[in-house]
């Protein structure tokens, strides 16, 4: 029997039997067991007066901050005021460190309040979403109590329709990409596999395969059978429950086709696997929307609450648990859009699938929400739509270092069942970014600024992945972070100077090809202030508030039609897609070839972490091999001091020469001893405010191949004093 016909969802409107919260349910600000504190009146009334005009509140600049009180005042008011007691409790339970003198501010923006308590550049943040009050009731943008068992699919359909009709092209399927002419889909009407191109309207499923693998999947031996109408109906009970529910959901939301990797990729066909993995970014970005099955740890959990055999959903109504009341206005802490981490949130494959999807229908904690490029819809927020965008990177048109660095950091924290899948699982991101990154990527690393991209550090003890180069973050299990020196340099003020010549082997000709580090050609405009800017760029002078001398800013203002349009600004011009295309070179093997400087230094004592919350591997001081003076610092992959010997020699190769006049790029604030060691603060020019260093890679030679051990910096003066030679190095 076709369960998609027999199981119909029980719809539920926003105005259910419990209805929206009545104003009479609003809690009192004061604790009735004691007198009202003047502190409580001041603190709560400040917030209440700021948000009472709801329309004005939503339109305020997100950067607007109003000082509310000191932490000490809130602690005092907590003795009398329930709201301040909850605020104080939240700050006390935060992982960030506070002091009583620190100020608590309120930041405005759309639907949220953000309480921030700062301490030594650490930020404790509490987010709150506004609950119903008469100030917003007239627009029906109110908190509702969803049905605790069944999801209102009619409401979900209305979200999708509203996004279709009211939002721009960013939320819609990415048809700028070339269509994929041969894809398999599941036809939810005929319940079989069909071949079609990616221009058809289809959904995609993002879910966790789990450890218990179902034997039922598309193979060479059953592909022909599964292409027959009704084939999935005949084997319905063999489908994982999440797959069953995704098929039913797609049908009920009137989308005929769905792409599910287990059945739309022939799992024992290497060509099918390769073709689909290479097209994964296009598949998810061109889908009508992606169904994110974030609940459960395996594909048997299902999508509860849609009226299927998975049964009703079960979630805890948290309405009264975390409410702040400021006079007659209420706020729910940790707003509705927040998701709790599940097994789905820990997987590398699912991270990318969601990242490139234009719209995601997310099932999490028994709730459902639709996230698009313009904001989100959530069951608890009725018809409310945030103006807060979800993922703007899909339309980025320049090679953003910080964006790539953020993706690598997030991806490296995710888990893989097969470690050899690391490059494949990251390929969705690189495929999406390649149009904006001249030269493309090699082993997940951007060719455009390869020398500085090699400067990444372990955030935990990394374990090598065999068969993947050590110089790439993909060659290691465990979280990594790109170095703060360069992560924002292409969008911030930092000057790097090239040192080495880098080459790779061309997969077609098998000859060595030089990598053009063209980012230096763009960055030179930051200091060559008399050079004529490239076409479509103009130079303006701005004051950054720190230095007395104005600095140049370059604005991209191309001609669009008959008008010149301002699109973006940077400290220097950038390659803008597709005006400056640089073709990618297909790399053969995993070796990088570089002619660069090298020198020997010795490892010193470990550096004490500044923040006990950081569980990074050991960072050690570097010493000059002859004078034994402090020369720099190296971030290792050692967990224990016993894993290396003080005085041990280490071979360092130069990546690039860094210069800045802003010490925050020099000291990320992680290592107190290094920050306080005046010996390390010697500049190559004692009369200049410029800080010079050589960014280095610590390598270990094995059979003539150099393998990565760590990364760090040596001050330029110390590097010049060392026995530096120029050598040809092969990185593996």
Helices and strands as residue ranges (DSSP letters): H 3-6, G 23-25, H 38-51, H 54-59, E 65-70, H 71-77, H 82-93, E 103-107, E 112-119, E 122-130, H 134-137, H 153-166, G 169-171, E 183-187, E 192-196, E 202-206, H 223-226, H 231-234, G 236-238, H 241-252, E 257-259, H 261-264, H 270-278, H 280-286, E 289-293, E 323-326, E 329-333, G 343-346, H 348-356, E 360-364, E 367-372, E 375-378, G 379-381, G 392-395, H 401-412, G 419-421, H 422-433, G 434-436, E 441-442, E 445-446, G 447-449, H 450-453, E 456-458, E 463-464, G 473-475, E 476-477, E 480-482, H 484-487, E 495-498, E 501-505, E 512-514, H 519-523, G 524-526, E 537-542, E 551-560, E 563-570, E 592-606, E 619-624, E 630-635, G 641-643, E 649-660, H 663-666, H 672-676, G 678-681, E 691-702, E 705-715, H 716-721, E 725-731
